[in-house]
């Protein structure tokens, strides 16, 4: 399993946009992303803070994207 770089919420959203996800709504600092096929996830966006490994893994599970597929989107 390969390590992923430390990413901010905005960087994750940009990568997920390339995979077909769009921001459906924003509530506070939480951006709700949805894909046309029904997959959805929530990405917190806090200025200057990176997303932890556990949360990034959960986001990728929600999106049904492997680490290697996500790395290609970066």
The first five atom37 places (N, CA, C, CB, O) and aatype in JSON, in Angstrom:
{
  "aatype": [20, 20, 20, 20, 20, 20, 20, 20, 20, 20, 20, 20, 20, 20, 20, 20, 20, 20, 20, 20, 20, 20, 20, 20, 20, 20, 20, 20, 20, 20, 20, 20, 20, 20, 20, 20, 20, 20, 20, 20, 20, 20, 20, 20, 20, 20, 20, 20, 20, 20, 20, 20, 20, 20, 20, 20, 20, 20, 20, 20, 20, 20, 20, 20, 20, 20, 20, 20, 20, 20, 20, 20, 20, 20],
  "atom_mask": [
    [1, 1, 1, 1, 1],
    [1, 1, 1, 1, 1],
    [1, 1, 1, 1, 1],
    [1, 1, 1, 1, 1],
    [1, 1, 1, 1, 1],
    [1, 1, 1, 1, 1],
    [1, 1, 1, 1, 1],
    [1, 1, 1, 1, 1],
    [1, 1, 1, 1, 1],
    [1, 1, 1, 1, 1],
    [1, 1, 1, 1, 1],
    [1, 1, 1, 1, 1],
    [1, 1, 1, 1, 1],
    [1, 1, 1, 1, 1],
    [1, 1, 1, 1, 1],
    [1, 1, 1, 1, 1],
    [1, 1, 1, 1, 1],
    [1, 1, 1, 1, 1],
    [1, 1, 1, 1, 1],
    [1, 1, 1, 1, 1],
    [1, 1, 1, 1, 1],
    [1, 1, 1, 1, 1],
    [1, 1, 1, 1, 1],
    [1, 1, 1, 1, 1],
    [1, 1, 1, 1, 1],
    [1, 1, 1, 1, 1],
    [1, 1, 1, 1, 1],
    [1, 1, 1, 1, 1],
    [1, 1, 1, 1, 1],
    [1, 1, 1, 1, 1],
    [1, 1, 1, 1, 1],
    [1, 1, 1, 1, 1],
    [1, 1, 1, 1, 1],
    [1, 1, 1, 1, 1],
    [1, 1, 1, 1, 1],
    [1, 1, 1, 1, 1],
    [1, 1, 1, 1, 1],
    [1, 1, 1, 1, 1],
    [1, 1, 1, 1, 1],
    [1, 1, 1, 1, 1],
    [1, 1, 1, 1, 1],
    [1, 1, 1, 1, 1],
    [1, 1, 1, 1, 1],
    [1, 1, 1, 1, 1],
    [1, 1, 1, 1, 1],
    [1, 1, 1, 1, 1],
    [1, 1, 1, 1, 1],
    [1, 1, 1, 1, 1],
    [1, 1, 1, 1, 1],
    [1, 1, 1, 1, 1],
    [1, 1, 1, 1, 1],
    [1, 1, 1, 1, 1],
    [1, 1, 1, 1, 1],
    [1, 1, 1, 1, 1],
    [1, 1, 1, 1, 1],
    [1, 1, 1, 1, 1],
    [1, 1, 1, 1, 1],
    [1, 1, 1, 1, 1],
    [1, 1, 1, 1, 1],
    [1, 1, 1, 1, 1],
    [1, 1, 1, 1, 1],
    [1, 1, 1, 1, 1],
    [1, 1, 1, 1, 1],
    [1, 1, 1, 1, 1],
    [1, 1, 1, 1, 1],
    [1, 1, 1, 1, 1],
    [1, 1, 1, 1, 1],
    [1, 1, 1, 1, 1],
    [1, 1, 1, 1, 1],
    [1, 1, 1, 1, 1],
    [1, 1, 1, 1, 1],
    [1, 1, 1, 1, 1],
    [1, 1, 1, 1, 1],
    [1, 1, 1, 1, 1]
  ],
  "atom_positions": [
    [[0.85, -1.17, 0.0], [0.0, 0.0, 0.0], [0.9, 1.23, 0.0], [-0.97, 0.0, 1.23], [1.79, 1.35, 0.85]],
    [[0.69, 2.12, -0.91], [1.53, 3.3, -1.05], [1.03, 4.43, -0.18], [1.59, 3.74, -2.51], [-0.17, 4.56, 0.07]],
    [[1.97, 5.26, 0.28], [1.61, 6.41, 1.09], [1.13, 7.54, 0.19], [2.79, 6.87, 1.95], [1.63, 7.74, -0.91]],
    [[0.16, 8.28, 0.69], [-0.33, 9.45, -0.02], [0.27, 10.69, 0.63], [-1.88, 9.51, -0.01], [0.56, 10.68, 1.82]],
    [[0.45, 11.76, -0.14], [0.99, 12.99, 0.44], [-0.05, 13.65, 1.35], [1.43, 13.97, -0.67], [-1.24, 13.36, 1.25]],
    [[0.41, 14.53, 2.23], [-0.51, 15.31, 3.06], [-1.24, 16.29, 2.17], [0.25, 16.05, 4.2], [-0.63, 17.05, 1.42]],
    [[-2.55, 16.28, 2.26], [-3.37, 17.13, 1.39], [-4.35, 17.95, 2.21], [-4.12, 16.28, 0.36], [-4.79, 17.53, 3.27]],
    [[-4.67, 19.13, 1.7], [-5.72, 19.94, 2.32], [-7.06, 19.52, 1.74], [-5.46, 21.48, 2.1], [-7.12, 18.79, 0.75]],
    [[-8.13, 19.98, 2.35], [-9.46, 19.67, 1.85], [-9.68, 20.16, 0.43], [-10.5, 20.26, 2.76], [-10.3, 19.47, -0.38]],
    [[-9.18, 21.35, 0.13], [-9.34, 21.9, -1.23], [-8.63, 21.05, -2.27], [-8.79, 23.34, -1.29], [-9.17, 20.84, -3.36]],
    [[-7.44, 20.55, -1.95], [-6.7, 19.7, -2.88], [-7.44, 18.39, -3.14], [-5.29, 19.42, -2.34], [-7.44, 17.88, -4.26]],
    [[-8.07, 17.86, -2.11], [-8.85, 16.63, -2.26], [-10.06, 16.88, -3.14], [-9.29, 16.08, -0.89], [-10.39, 16.06, -3.99]],
    [[-10.72, 18.01, -2.95], [-11.9, 18.34, -3.76], [-11.52, 18.5, -5.22], [-12.57, 19.64, -3.24], [-12.25, 18.05, -6.11]],
    [[-10.38, 19.14, -5.5], [-9.93, 19.31, -6.89], [-9.69, 17.94, -7.53], [-8.63, 20.16, -6.94], [-10.07, 17.72, -8.68]],
    [[-9.06, 17.03, -6.79], [-8.81, 15.68, -7.33], [-10.12, 14.94, -7.56], [-7.9, 14.88, -6.36], [-10.27, 14.26, -8.58]],
    [[-11.07, 15.05, -6.63], [-12.35, 14.36, -6.79], [-13.17, 14.96, -7.92], [-13.14, 14.4, -5.49], [-13.96, 14.25, -8.55]],
    [[-13.0, 16.26, -8.19], [-13.68, 16.87, -9.34], [-13.24, 16.2, -10.63], [-13.4, 18.38, -9.39], [-14.05, 16.01, -11.53]],
    [[-11.95, 15.85, -10.72], [-11.44, 15.17, -11.91], [-12.06, 13.79, -12.08], [-9.91, 15.05, -11.83], [-12.15, 13.27, -13.19]],
    [[-12.51, 13.2, -10.96], [-13.13, 11.87, -11.0], [-14.64, 11.96, -11.23], [-12.85, 11.12, -9.71], [-15.31, 10.93, -11.26]],
    [[-15.17, 13.17, -11.39], [-16.58, 13.32, -11.7], [-17.44, 13.74, -10.53], [-17.1, 12.06, -12.24], [-18.67, 13.81, -10.66]],
    [[-16.85, 14.02, -9.39], [-17.62, 14.47, -8.22], [-17.81, 15.98, -8.3], [-16.91, 14.08, -6.9], [-16.93, 16.7, -8.77]],
    [[-18.95, 16.44, -7.83], [-19.25, 17.87, -7.8], [-19.72, 18.25, -6.42], [-20.31, 18.24, -8.86], [-20.36, 17.46, -5.73]],
    [[-19.41, 19.48, -6.01], [-19.87, 19.96, -4.71], [-21.37, 20.22, -4.82], [-19.09, 21.26, -4.27], [-21.81, 21.08, -5.59]],
    [[-22.15, 19.47, -4.04], [-23.6, 19.6, -4.07], [-24.06, 20.73, -3.16], [-24.27, 18.28, -3.67], [-24.97, 21.49, -3.49]],
    [[-23.41, 20.83, -1.99], [-23.75, 21.9, -1.05], [-22.63, 22.05, -0.05], [-25.09, 21.6, -0.33], [-21.74, 21.2, 0.05]],
    [[-22.68, 23.15, 0.69], [-21.68, 23.44, 1.71], [-22.42, 23.81, 2.98], [-20.71, 24.59, 1.26], [-23.33, 24.63, 2.96]],
    [[-22.02, 23.19, 4.07], [-22.59, 23.56, 5.36], [-21.43, 23.84, 6.3], [-23.53, 22.43, 5.93], [-20.75, 22.93, 6.76]],
    [[-21.2, 25.11, 6.57], [-20.05, 25.49, 7.38], [-18.78, 25.21, 6.61], [-20.04, 24.76, 8.73], [-18.58, 25.71, 5.5]],
    [[-17.92, 24.39, 7.2], [-16.67, 24.05, 6.53], [-16.75, 22.7, 5.82], [-15.52, 24.05, 7.52], [-15.75, 22.24, 5.27]],
    [[-17.91, 22.06, 5.84], [-18.06, 20.74, 5.24], [-18.65, 20.85, 3.83], [-18.95, 19.85, 6.12], [-19.73, 21.41, 3.63]],
    [[-17.91, 20.31, 2.86], [-18.33, 20.31, 1.47], [-18.88, 18.92, 1.14], [-17.15, 20.7, 0.5], [-18.17, 17.92, 1.3]],
    [[-20.11, 18.85, 0.7], [-20.77, 17.59, 0.37], [-20.63, 17.36, -1.13], [-22.28, 17.59, 0.8], [-21.14, 18.14, -1.93]],
    [[-19.92, 16.3, -1.5], [-19.68, 16.0, -2.91], [-20.53, 14.81, -3.33], [-18.18, 15.72, -3.17], [-20.73, 13.87, -2.55]],
    [[-21.02, 14.86, -4.56], [-21.86, 13.79, -5.08], [-21.44, 13.48, -6.51], [-23.36, 14.17, -5.01], [-21.03, 14.37, -7.25]],
    [[-21.56, 12.22, -6.88], [-21.24, 11.75, -8.23], [-22.55, 11.4, -8.91], [-20.27, 10.51, -8.19], [-23.54, 11.12, -8.24]],
    [[-22.58, 11.41, -10.23], [-23.8, 11.1, -10.98], [-24.36, 9.72, -10.67], [-23.53, 11.21, -12.46], [-25.57, 9.51, -10.74]],
    [[-23.48, 8.76, -10.31], [-23.95, 7.4, -10.05], [-24.4, 7.2, -8.61], [-22.86, 6.42, -10.38], [-24.75, 6.08, -8.23]],
    [[-24.41, 8.26, -7.8], [-24.95, 8.17, -6.45], [-23.91, 8.14, -5.34], [-25.78, 6.98, -6.35], [-24.27, 8.27, -4.17]],
    [[-22.64, 7.96, -5.67], [-21.61, 7.97, -4.63], [-21.53, 9.38, -4.04], [-20.22, 7.52, -5.2], [-21.68, 10.37, -4.75]],
    [[-21.3, 9.44, -2.74], [-21.21, 10.75, -2.09], [-20.25, 10.69, -0.92], [-22.59, 11.22, -1.61], [-20.01, 9.63, -0.34]],
    [[-19.71, 11.84, -0.57], [-18.8, 11.95, 0.56], [-18.8, 13.38, 1.08], [-17.36, 11.52, 0.17], [-19.37, 14.28, 0.45]],
    [[-18.17, 13.57, 2.24], [-18.06, 14.89, 2.85], [-16.58, 15.18, 3.07], [-18.86, 14.97, 4.19], [-15.85, 14.34, 3.6]],
    [[-16.14, 16.37, 2.66], [-14.74, 16.78, 2.83], [-14.72, 18.07, 3.64], [-14.02, 16.96, 1.44], [-15.29, 19.08, 3.21]],
    [[-14.07, 18.06, 4.82], [-13.94, 19.3, 5.58], [-12.84, 20.18, 4.99], [-13.64, 19.0, 7.07], [-11.78, 19.69, 4.62]],
    [[-13.1, 21.46, 4.9], [-12.11, 22.4, 4.36], [-11.82, 23.44, 5.43], [-12.63, 23.08, 3.03], [-12.62, 24.34, 5.69]],
    [[-10.64, 23.29, 6.05], [-10.18, 24.25, 7.05], [-8.87, 24.84, 6.52], [-9.99, 23.59, 8.47], [-7.97, 24.09, 6.15]],
    [[-8.77, 26.15, 6.49], [-7.61, 26.79, 5.88], [-6.32, 26.38, 6.59], [-7.76, 28.3, 5.91], [-6.2, 26.5, 7.8]],
    [[-5.37, 25.9, 5.79], [-4.06, 25.56, 6.3], [-3.95, 24.21, 6.98], [-3.64, 26.58, 7.23], [-2.84, 23.81, 7.32]],
    [[-5.04, 23.49, 7.18], [-4.98, 22.2, 7.86], [-5.04, 21.07, 6.85], [-6.12, 22.07, 8.87], [-5.78, 21.13, 5.86]],
    [[-4.25, 20.04, 7.1], [-4.27, 18.87, 6.22], [-5.24, 17.84, 6.76], [-2.86, 18.26, 6.08], [-5.57, 17.82, 7.95]],
    [[-5.7, 16.98, 5.87], [-6.63, 15.91, 6.21], [-5.82, 14.73, 6.74], [-7.51, 15.49, 4.98], [-4.81, 14.35, 6.14]],
    [[-6.25, 14.15, 7.84], [-5.56, 13.02, 8.44], [-5.7, 11.76, 7.59], [-6.08, 12.76, 9.83], [-6.55, 11.67, 6.71]],
    [[-4.84, 10.8, 7.88], [-4.8, 9.55, 7.11], [-6.11, 8.79, 7.24], [-3.63, 8.67, 7.58], [-6.62, 8.27, 6.24]],
    [[-6.67, 8.71, 8.44], [-7.92, 7.98, 8.66], [-9.09, 8.6, 7.93], [-8.23, 7.91, 10.14], [-9.89, 7.89, 7.32]],
    [[-9.19, 9.91, 7.97], [-10.28, 10.6, 7.29], [-10.14, 10.48, 5.78], [-10.34, 12.06, 7.7], [-11.13, 10.3, 5.07]],
    [[-8.91, 10.59, 5.27], [-8.69, 10.44, 3.84], [-9.07, 9.03, 3.39], [-7.21, 10.75, 3.48], [-9.65, 8.85, 2.32]],
    [[-8.74, 8.03, 4.19], [-9.12, 6.65, 3.86], [-10.63, 6.5, 3.82], [-8.52, 5.66, 4.87], [-11.17, 5.81, 2.95]],
    [[-11.33, 7.14, 4.76], [-12.8, 7.07, 4.77], [-13.4, 7.76, 3.55], [-13.35, 7.71, 6.05], [-14.37, 7.26, 2.98]],
    [[-12.83, 8.89, 3.15], [-13.31, 9.6, 1.97], [-13.14, 8.73, 0.73], [-12.56, 10.95, 1.79], [-14.04, 8.65, -0.11]],
    [[-11.99, 8.07, 0.61], [-11.74, 7.2, -0.54], [-12.68, 6.0, -0.53], [-10.28, 6.74, -0.56], [-13.13, 5.56, -1.59]],
    [[-12.97, 5.45, 0.66], [-13.94, 4.33, 0.75], [-15.32, 4.8, 0.32], [-13.99, 3.77, 2.19], [-16.01, 4.09, -0.42]],
    [[-15.74, 5.98, 0.79], [-17.05, 6.52, 0.4], [-17.14, 6.68, -1.11], [-17.31, 7.86, 1.09], [-18.19, 6.42, -1.71]],
    [[-16.04, 7.12, -1.73], [-16.01, 7.37, -3.17], [-15.74, 6.11, -3.99], [-14.96, 8.4, -3.48], [-15.85, 6.13, -5.21]],
    [[-15.4, 5.02, -3.31], [-15.05, 3.76, -3.96], [-13.9, 3.96, -4.95], [-16.28, 3.16, -4.68], [-13.95, 3.51, -6.09]],
    [[-12.86, 4.65, -4.47], [-11.66, 4.93, -5.26], [-10.47, 4.33, -4.51], [-11.47, 6.48, -5.5], [-10.35, 4.51, -3.3]],
    [[-9.6, 3.63, -5.22], [-8.41, 3.08, -4.59], [-7.36, 4.18, -4.42], [-7.84, 1.91, -5.42], [-7.45, 5.24, -5.03]],
    [[-6.36, 3.9, -3.59], [-5.29, 4.86, -3.38], [-4.54, 5.14, -4.68], [-4.32, 4.36, -2.32], [-4.14, 6.27, -4.94]],
    [[-4.35, 4.11, -5.49], [-3.63, 4.28, -6.74], [-4.43, 5.14, -7.72], [-3.31, 2.92, -7.36], [-3.86, 5.99, -8.4]],
    [[-5.74, 4.92, -7.79], [-6.59, 5.75, -8.65], [-6.57, 7.2, -8.18], [-8.04, 5.21, -8.68], [-6.54, 8.13, -8.99]],
    [[-6.6, 7.38, -6.86], [-6.58, 8.74, -6.31], [-5.26, 9.43, -6.61], [-6.84, 8.72, -4.8], [-5.23, 10.61, -6.94]],
    [[-4.15, 8.68, -6.48], [-2.83, 9.25, -6.76], [-2.76, 9.74, -8.2], [-1.73, 8.22, -6.49], [-2.14, 10.77, -8.47]],
    [[-3.39, 9.01, -9.15], [-3.4, 9.43, -10.55], [-4.18, 10.71, -10.77], [-3.98, 8.33, -11.43], [-3.93, 11.44, -11.72]],
    [[-5.16, 10.99, -9.88], [-5.97, 12.2, -10.01], [-5.24, 13.44, -9.49], [-7.29, 12.03, -9.26], [-5.61, 14.57, -9.83]],
    [[-4.21, 13.23, -8.69], [-3.49, 14.39, -8.12], [-2.64, 15.09, -9.15], [-2.61, 13.95, -6.96], [-1.97, 16.08, -8.83]]
  ]
}
